[in-house]
Amino acid sequence: MENKGISHEEVLQSLKKFKKLDMTHKSGRILGSMCTCPHPVGVEAYKMFLESNLGDPGLFKGTQMMEDEVIAMLGELLGKRDVLGHIITGGTEANIMAMRAARNLAQQKKHIEKPEVIVPTSAHFSFKKAADMLCLKLREAELDGNYRMKMGSVEELITENTVAVVGVAGTTELGKIDPIEELSELCLEKDIYLHVDAAFGGFSIPFLKEAGYDFPEFDFRLDGVSSITIDPHKMGLAPIPTGGILFREKKYLEAMSVETPYLTEDRQSTIVGTRTGASTAATWALMKYMGRKGYTHVARRCMEVTGILAQGIRESDFKLVTEPQLNVVAFKSDKMSSEDISAKLKDKGWAVSISSHPRAVRIIVMPHVKEEHVKSFLKDLKELK
Ligand code: 0PR
């Protein structure tokens, strides 16, 4: 750092140089991301609350009121208005919080030497971080032919050390929805905590159901579901970082709360201490502004563009690895590896990603990916040699 600062103008000039190196969602070229262009209404709300800290909520009573309202709105969307929870940094933090609550609650009932958590092999890698931090053993349940958690495999993995089962509603790699109804019944019968990771699907499945799409139940309408991750910074159009964690009852938050001397609240359950209120403001503003109708329109449009992309793949030399259930399309080729396809597409300016189970090129049709982008992408894809 220099002794004397540079001028405002010079700072801006330099920032623009960095910015030029970044890709933008708006270009339609980012095809492997679960984030998207943040909606301007959310950005405006975010900017208004930059100094608000939900880590000390007594100082920011308005923001706290908004968080309470957002949690109730999210709960209502997911089948139970009187849930408890927080707006946090994203799906990773939400999943860590859920695993921490599950472990602590189980430990309150009886001492478990090495607590275990059952996740599908398709679970997001945030569960590996959670397991490492919380000293949990991850046990991976197999998937069926449709890449959904196999119930028989879950049942086989349950032991007296199982503290939680995780199901995913909108898997990271293929956008699949695990059989949450069956998981809920099983977990109720065995008295095991069930967490649903709907980081991706939470802001689209309920709206698509309203629009007539056929999806199974996956939320608090199922009595066995204890907690749900839902990320406003994915299909909710909120700026990064904005995640959500919801719990069915207060006891889950209490199981991991610590005393917070000298703050305006007595106890805190979140992992992050100083916590931005801007994410809460953005989510509040967007849910009010978009309404069910607005989000239904966005989710339905993504599915329509997904349909166009999937049809284009079917008509090409490439093969879909599975029929899309949400707005994720994965495909491969008999002639080229997925790495080669990705590298060649990169040369043409497209940023796709590669899934690992199975190895395939993976595209997430987020709201910034429009029909014209998909058509131009398919043209480039068909010309690959
Ligand atoms: N749960 C699920 C089902 C997810 O898909 C993700 C992230 C998480 C939890 C973790 O959420 P955070 O990343 O908010 O902590 N899924 C994407 C992924 O890992 C995130 C992503 C977003 C990746 C944008 C790339 C990108 O450009 O693929």
Residues whose N, C-alpha, C, O or C-beta is under 5 A from the ligand:
A	BS01	0PR	G32 S33 M34 C35 T89 G90 G91 T92 E93 H124 S126 G170 T171 T172 D197 A199 F200
